[in-house]
Amino acid sequence: MRHVLFGDGESPHLLKWARALAGVEGIELWAASSRGFAPGFETVLPPERRLALGTAPDAAGGNAALLLHLPRLARWLGGIGADWLHAHYLSSHGVMAWLAQKLFGVGGRLVGSAWGSDILVTPQRSATMRWLTRRVLAGCTLTTSDSQVMAARMRELGAREVMVFPFGLETMPPRPAAKDDALVFANRGLEPVYAPARVLDVLAHWPLPGVQGAVANDGSLRVALEAAAPPNVRFLGRLDAVTQAGWYARARWYLSLPESDSIAVSVLEAMAHGCIPVLSDLPANRELVRSGDNGLLVPAGERPTADALRALLARGDAVAAANRDWIERHALFGPCVERFVARLAELGAA
């Protein structure tokens, strides 16, 4: 089965998909990237099976410049003869893959993996993006979603068959040796969609004493956020996987408060490391967290209360163990990808 990934090759998430697919027997994997490729791709795919378009697409849209590279992408795809063209992030790479087939006759079947805002946010921004998203979803033989709420929205927009599985972990991390009850870790992008200003507000008014906030990642709002940050918050910038795992392992709490989200990989990672998740009260997060039991869901405009946090902290180790157990049973990525590939084989034989 000749399978072409198309997405942001600098993203660790696309690299994780590549590693998982490369490990499945019967897959001949290729990859095209709108940007470049993360160094890890070198051990997964040889250069002759990769195409880097070298652009800088924006997840928020406005990627007309990416379309200038459509003929180059189509020529490369035409020389592969793929069985499946697998687009990641449907409002950019999905549109490109669909146009390559419609305008340039690129063969193979289209499969699409939604990442979150490409379904939950972008189609609501304009009639044009809604129309394009509908065309891409209708053109996909199969799509994947990491949450039931996003899958339902995809079906509303015209998706045919949607497989739902978490974009989970490749392996379970070791159990943390000890947790710092006063450490709160946050690592979503410092962009408006992730509401980092609300994260800082919650950290500034955290109702338990002595709290320290560690904010990782980067983004367009970082300079303004650092200028307005309370004194108990430290900015860490982008972290490599090993360093990030160390912060997960030490932090008792994990904080993520976006205005819109599907099931975030970082939340799954935090739960696997035994963090107590404190999350926006969003439909996808309700698929993971029973508020007050294994974490806390915070409605828009509110902050966590001292009573709710103390009750969770009193059961902190038990919550950590239960969350780790759930991740190990339901959110390991390899078995999910094997089921995905088996379904592609069934569809290919139909």
Helices and strands as residue ranges (DSSP letters): E 2-7, H 12-22, E 28-33, G 39-43, G 47-49, E 50-52, H 64-67, H 70-78, E 84-88, I 90-94, H 95-104, E 109-113, H 117-120, G 122-124, H 127-139, E 140-145, H 148-156, E 162-164, E 180-186, G 192-194, H 196-204, E 212-216, H 222-228, E 233-237, H 241-250, E 251-256, H 265-272, E 276-280, H 283-286, E 296-298, H 306-314, H 316-330, H 333-349
